[in-house]
Amino acid sequence: MTPAELSRTVLRSVRGAVEEQELSVPVPARIVVQPPPRPGCGDYASNVALQLARQAGRPAREVAEILRKRLIGSAGITRVEIAGPGFLNFTLGDGAQAALVREVLAQGDRYGDRSLRSVRGVGAGDVAGPGSSPDREPDRGPAPSARDVVVAEVLARIQAAAGVAAVDGGQAAPVATPPDLTALIARLGVDEARWVLLRPAAQDPVRVPERPVQRESNPRFRVQYAAARARALRRYAQELGFGSEPGDVGAPARGEAVGEGPSDGSVSAAQSLQTFHTLLATYPSAIETAARLRAPDRVVRHLEATADAFFRWHDVCPPPLPVGEQKPLAVHRARLALAEAGGTVLANGLRLLGISAPEHL
């Protein structure tokens, strides 16, 4: 089950509660689910009960309990718990991660490119109000895709390169005459110039480095390198005569139990794996948020986090490829599929920003 599917499942539970008069509230247009703030609180969480409680005139935990009972036993959901003042925490089934990887690979370069119901056109937003049906769009023409809106905003950001700041001694300072975009590209190259212009939020100054650095300390290079590394793993696997197949990626490294953290306080293998899966699952919603807020920097930050998670998983978890004379097993195919899914998300995001996703680095 993906976050989008979980969101729709929770929305159906709200609609069912309203139709059967367990709750008297307008049905929201959409339900937001996101990773919980702390490990050990399930795979995803939602504050929908807190949002509905005031309209329902009932305590949030009581609303949460109504929804929890309806959600128990839903396909793909193993456990539903109520936390704090009324948060719903969801633990998905064992096959959820493999299903996510299968979906990413099946959609390929279309993963994350979905129609936006809450953004109309490129220049203005139109958020659906409470009670609107999430399955029907007002008769005002087709909604743009999240990708189209982000691409338009990327182009606008590039064209509005005025206001670029120079960095002197590590401190950003406004410059009276912004550098010409052509000169900036000549100095940094297209990829680095775009990254430099798109990485900061709209209200933040742009930091222009002296020259692009081709090492992992450069976030742009790190994202491109992670995408290229995933493709390299696929090539190496082909040389060994096997391909990817989504499935169980196996136990964490060194026999570490799921949920068990290392004694030195570093990120555990299980946590690394969970973080990586979560970032792959939330890529479409990151694109949607970037489109709604006209903020391509949201895409940049998501790609940086995904690349970092990819390397952590790659470094602390069992490798996707057999070692020595070991024969390729189902677990190697599953790990390779996860790596390919990560590479797909990174490449899609880079292309969305107009930045290359090279096969080799």
C-alpha positions as CSV (number, residue, x, y, z in Angstrom):
1,M,0.0,0.0,0.0
2,T,1.3,3.4,-1.0
3,P,0.7,6.7,1.0
4,A,-1.8,7.7,-1.7
5,E,-3.7,4.4,-1.3
6,L,-3.6,4.7,2.5
7,S,-5.0,8.3,2.2
8,R,-7.9,7.1,0.0
9,T,-8.6,4.2,2.5
10,V,-8.8,6.6,5.4
11,L,-11.0,9.0,3.3
12,R,-13.4,6.1,2.6
13,S,-13.6,5.4,6.4
14,V,-14.5,9.0,7.0
15,R,-17.1,9.0,4.3
16,G,-18.5,5.7,5.6
17,A,-18.8,7.1,9.2
18,V,-20.6,10.2,7.8
19,E,-23.0,8.2,5.7
20,E,-23.8,5.9,8.6
21,Q,-24.2,9.0,10.9
22,E,-21.4,8.0,13.2
23,L,-19.9,11.4,12.5
24,S,-21.6,14.7,11.4
25,V,-18.9,16.5,9.5
26,P,-18.2,17.7,6.0
27,V,-16.2,15.0,4.2
28,P,-12.7,16.5,3.5
29,A,-11.4,16.7,0.0
30,R,-8.2,14.8,0.9
31,I,-6.6,13.1,3.9
32,V,-2.9,13.7,4.6
33,V,-0.8,10.8,5.7
34,Q,2.9,11.2,6.4
35,P,5.8,9.4,8.2
36,P,5.4,9.6,12.0
37,P,7.8,12.1,13.8
38,R,9.4,9.3,15.8
39,P,10.6,5.8,15.0
40,G,8.5,3.0,16.4
41,C,5.1,4.8,15.8
42,G,4.2,2.8,12.7
43,D,4.8,3.4,9.1
44,Y,2.5,6.4,8.6
45,A,0.4,8.8,10.7
46,S,-2.6,11.1,10.2
47,N,-4.1,13.9,12.2
48,V,-7.5,13.6,10.5
49,A,-9.3,12.9,13.8
50,L,-7.9,16.2,15.3
51,Q,-9.1,18.1,12.2
52,L,-12.6,16.6,12.4
53,A,-13.1,16.8,16.1
54,R,-14.1,20.4,16.3
55,Q,-16.6,20.1,13.5
56,A,-18.0,16.9,15.1
57,G,-18.2,18.5,18.5
58,R,-16.5,15.4,20.0
59,P,-13.1,14.7,21.6
60,A,-10.4,13.9,19.0
61,R,-9.6,10.5,20.5
62,E,-13.3,9.5,20.3
63,V,-13.3,10.5,16.6
64,A,-10.1,8.6,16.1
65,E,-11.6,5.5,17.7
66,I,-14.5,5.6,15.3
67,L,-12.1,5.7,12.4
68,R,-9.8,3.1,13.9
69,K,-12.6,0.5,14.1
70,R,-13.5,1.1,10.5
71,L,-9.9,0.8,9.4
72,I,-9.0,-2.4,11.2
73,G,-8.8,-5.3,8.7
74,S,-8.4,-3.0,5.7
75,A,-6.3,-4.6,3.0
76,G,-2.6,-3.7,3.4
77,I,-3.0,-2.4,7.0
78,T,-1.7,-4.6,9.8
79,R,-2.3,-2.3,12.8
80,V,-4.1,1.0,13.6
81,E,-3.2,2.7,16.9
82,I,-4.3,6.0,18.5
83,A,-1.5,8.1,19.9
84,G,-1.4,11.3,21.9
85,P,-4.4,13.5,21.6
86,G,-5.9,11.6,18.7
87,F,-3.3,10.8,16.0
88,L,-3.9,7.7,14.0
89,N,-0.7,5.6,13.5
90,F,-0.7,2.9,10.7
91,T,1.5,-0.1,10.4
92,L,1.4,-1.6,6.9
93,G,1.6,-5.3,5.9
94,D,4.8,-7.1,5.2
95,G,4.3,-6.9,1.5
96,A,3.8,-3.1,1.5
97,Q,7.5,-2.3,0.8
98,A,7.7,-4.7,-2.1
99,A,4.4,-3.4,-3.5
100,L,5.9,0.2,-3.4
101,V,9.0,-0.9,-5.3
102,R,6.9,-2.7,-7.8
103,E,4.8,0.4,-8.4
104,V,7.9,2.7,-8.8
105,L,9.4,0.3,-11.3
106,A,6.2,-0.2,-13.2
107,Q,5.5,3.5,-13.6
108,G,9.2,4.3,-14.3
109,D,9.6,7.9,-15.5
110,R,5.9,8.5,-14.8
111,Y,6.2,7.9,-11.1
112,G,5.2,11.1,-9.3
113,D,3.5,12.6,-12.3
114,R,-0.1,12.7,-11.3
115,S,-3.0,15.1,-11.8
116,L,-3.4,17.8,-9.2
117,R,-6.9,18.4,-7.8
118,S,-5.8,21.3,-5.7
119,V,-3.8,23.3,-8.2
120,R,-5.5,24.8,-11.2
121,G,-3.3,26.2,-13.9
122,V,0.2,27.5,-13.5
123,G,-0.5,31.0,-12.1
124,A,-3.2,30.5,-9.5
125,G,-4.3,27.9,-7.1
126,D,-7.8,26.7,-6.3
127,V,-8.0,24.4,-3.3
128,A,-11.1,22.2,-3.2
129,G,-13.3,23.0,-0.2
130,P,-14.7,20.7,2.5
131,G,-17.4,18.4,1.2
132,S,-16.0,18.3,-2.3
133,S,-15.7,14.8,-3.8
134,P,-12.1,13.8,-4.3
135,D,-13.2,11.6,-7.2
136,R,-14.9,14.3,-9.3
137,E,-13.3,17.5,-10.6
138,P,-15.4,20.6,-11.3
139,D,-16.2,21.0,-15.0
140,R,-13.5,23.5,-15.7
141,G,-11.2,21.5,-17.9
142,P,-8.6,19.0,-16.9
143,A,-6.3,19.7,-13.9
144,P,-2.6,20.1,-14.6
145,S,-0.2,17.5,-13.5
146,A,2.1,18.2,-10.6
147,R,5.0,17.8,-12.9
148,D,3.7,20.5,-15.3
149,V,3.2,23.0,-12.5
150,V,6.7,22.3,-11.1
151,V,8.3,22.5,-14.5
152,A,6.6,25.9,-15.1
153,E,7.8,27.2,-11.7
154,V,11.4,25.9,-12.4
155,L,11.4,27.9,-15.7
156,A,10.1,30.9,-13.9
157,R,12.8,30.6,-11.2
158,I,15.5,30.3,-13.8
159,Q,14.2,33.3,-15.8
160,A,14.0,35.3,-12.7
161,A,17.6,34.9,-11.9
162,A,17.7,38.5,-10.7
163,G,18.5,38.8,-7.0
164,V,21.2,36.2,-7.1
165,A,23.6,36.7,-4.2
166,A,27.4,36.2,-4.3
167,V,29.2,34.3,-1.6
168,D,32.3,36.1,-0.1
169,G,34.1,34.2,2.7
170,G,31.1,31.9,3.2
171,Q,28.6,34.7,3.7
172,A,25.9,35.4,1.2
173,A,25.6,39.0,0.2
174,P,23.2,40.7,-2.3
175,V,24.9,42.1,-5.4
176,A,24.0,45.3,-7.1
177,T,24.1,43.8,-10.5
178,P,23.0,40.1,-10.6
179,P,25.2,37.9,-12.7
180,D,24.0,37.2,-16.2
181,L,22.4,33.8,-16.5
182,T,24.5,32.9,-19.5
183,A,27.7,33.8,-17.6
184,L,26.5,31.8,-14.6
185,I,26.0,28.7,-16.8
186,A,29.4,29.3,-18.4
187,R,31.0,29.4,-15.0
188,L,29.2,26.5,-13.3
189,G,27.7,24.4,-16.1
190,V,24.0,24.0,-16.7
191,D,23.4,21.4,-14.0
192,E,25.2,23.3,-11.2
193,A,23.7,26.6,-12.2
194,R,20.2,25.2,-12.1
195,W,20.8,23.5,-8.7
196,V,22.2,26.8,-7.3
197,L,19.2,28.7,-8.4
198,L,16.6,26.2,-7.4
199,R,18.0,24.9,-4.0
200,P,17.1,27.9,-1.8
201,A,13.5,28.8,-0.9
202,A,12.1,31.8,-2.7
203,Q,12.8,34.2,0.2
204,D,16.4,33.0,0.7
205,P,19.5,34.3,-1.0
206,V,21.2,32.2,-3.7
207,R,24.7,31.1,-2.9
208,V,27.0,30.9,-5.9
209,P,30.1,28.8,-5.4
210,E,33.4,29.6,-7.0
211,R,33.3,26.5,-9.1
212,P,31.3,23.2,-9.1
213,V,32.9,20.5,-7.0
214,Q,32.6,16.9,-8.3
215,R,32.5,15.2,-4.9
216,E,29.9,14.0,-2.4
217,S,30.2,17.2,-0.4
218,N,28.3,18.8,-3.2
219,P,24.6,18.0,-2.8
220,R,23.9,18.1,-6.6
221,F,26.7,15.8,-7.3
222,R,25.6,13.5,-4.5
223,V,22.1,13.1,-6.0
224,Q,23.5,12.5,-9.5
225,Y,26.0,10.0,-8.1
226,A,23.3,8.1,-6.2
227,A,21.2,7.8,-9.4
228,A,24.3,6.7,-11.4
229,R,25.2,4.2,-8.7
230,A,21.8,2.6,-8.8
231,R,22.2,2.1,-12.6
232,A,25.7,0.7,-12.1
233,L,24.3,-1.9,-9.8
234,R,21.8,-2.9,-12.5
235,R,24.6,-3.2,-15.1
236,Y,26.8,-5.3,-12.7
237,A,23.8,-7.6,-12.0
238,Q,23.2,-8.1,-15.8
239,E,26.9,-9.1,-16.1
240,L,26.3,-11.7,-13.4
241,G,23.2,-12.9,-15.3
242,F,20.3,-11.9,-13.1
243,G,17.8,-9.1,-12.8
244,S,15.7,-7.4,-10.2
245,E,12.4,-8.7,-8.7
246,P,10.6,-6.8,-5.9
247,G,10.3,-8.8,-2.7
248,D,11.7,-9.3,0.8
249,V,15.0,-7.5,1.0
250,G,16.0,-9.7,3.9
251,A,17.2,-9.1,7.5
252,P,19.2,-6.0,8.4
253,A,23.0,-6.2,8.4
254,R,24.9,-8.3,11.0
255,G,21.7,-10.0,12.2
256,E,20.4,-6.8,13.7
257,A,16.7,-7.1,14.6
258,V,14.2,-4.8,13.1
259,G,13.7,-1.8,15.4
260,E,16.9,-2.5,17.2
261,G,19.4,0.3,17.1
262,P,23.2,0.1,17.4
263,S,24.6,0.8,20.9
264,D,26.7,3.8,19.6
265,G,23.6,5.8,18.7
266,S,24.1,5.7,15.0
267,V,21.3,5.0,12.6
268,S,20.5,1.3,12.5
269,A,20.2,-0.8,9.3
270,A,16.4,-1.2,9.9
271,Q,16.0,2.5,10.3
272,S,18.0,3.2,7.2
273,L,15.8,0.8,5.2
274,Q,12.6,2.3,6.6
275,T,13.7,5.9,5.9
276,F,14.7,5.0,2.3
277,H,11.3,3.3,1.6
278,T,9.5,6.3,3.1
279,L,11.2,8.8,0.9
280,L,10.5,6.7,-2.2
281,A,6.8,6.5,-1.1
282,T,6.5,10.2,-0.4
283,Y,8.1,11.4,-3.6
284,P,4.7,12.0,-5.4
285,S,3.4,14.0,-2.5
286,A,6.6,16.0,-2.4
287,I,6.1,16.9,-6.0
288,E,2.4,17.8,-5.3
289,T,3.5,20.0,-2.4
290,A,6.1,21.7,-4.5
291,A,3.5,22.4,-7.2
292,R,0.9,23.7,-4.7
293,L,3.4,26.1,-3.0
294,R,5.3,26.9,-6.3
295,A,8.4,25.8,-4.5
296,P,10.8,23.7,-6.6
297,D,13.2,23.8,-3.6
298,R,10.9,21.2,-2.0
299,V,11.9,18.8,-4.8
300,V,15.6,19.6,-4.3
301,R,15.5,18.9,-0.6
302,H,13.5,15.6,-1.1
303,L,16.1,14.5,-3.6
304,E,19.0,15.3,-1.3
305,A,17.3,13.3,1.5
306,T,16.6,10.4,-0.8
307,A,20.2,10.3,-2.0
308,D,21.5,10.4,1.6
309,A,19.1,7.5,2.5
310,F,20.2,5.5,-0.5
311,F,23.9,5.7,0.6
312,R,23.1,4.9,4.2
313,W,21.1,1.8,3.2
314,H,23.7,0.8,0.7
315,D,26.5,1.2,3.3
316,V,24.9,-0.4,6.4
317,C,22.6,-3.1,4.9
318,P,23.5,-6.2,3.0
319,P,24.7,-5.5,-0.5
320,P,22.3,-5.9,-3.5
321,L,24.9,-8.1,-5.3
322,P,26.3,-11.5,-4.4
323,V,29.7,-11.6,-2.8
324,G,32.5,-13.8,-4.1
325,E,31.3,-17.1,-5.4
326,Q,27.8,-16.7,-3.9
327,K,24.9,-17.4,-6.3
328,P,22.3,-14.7,-6.9
329,L,19.3,-15.3,-4.6
330,A,15.8,-13.9,-4.4
331,V,17.0,-11.5,-1.7
332,H,19.6,-10.1,-4.1
333,R,16.9,-9.6,-6.7
334,A,14.8,-7.8,-4.2
335,R,17.6,-5.5,-3.0
336,L,18.5,-4.7,-6.6
337,A,14.9,-3.8,-7.3
338,L,14.9,-1.4,-4.3
339,A,18.1,0.2,-5.6
340,E,16.6,0.6,-9.0
341,A,13.5,2.2,-7.5
342,G,15.7,4.6,-5.7
343,G,17.5,5.4,-8.9
344,T,14.2,5.9,-10.7
345,V,13.0,8.5,-8.2
346,L,16.3,10.3,-8.2
347,A,16.4,10.4,-12.0
348,N,12.8,11.5,-12.3
349,G,13.4,14.4,-9.8
350,L,16.6,15.5,-11.6
351,R,14.8,15.6,-15.0
352,L,11.9,17.5,-13.4
353,L,14.4,20.2,-12.4
354,G,16.0,20.2,-15.9
355,I,19.2,18.6,-14.5
356,S,20.9,15.6,-16.1
357,A,20.8,12.1,-14.6
358,P,23.9,10.6,-16.2
359,E,24.4,6.9,-16.5
360,H,28.0,7.1,-15.5
361,L,29.9,9.4,-13.0
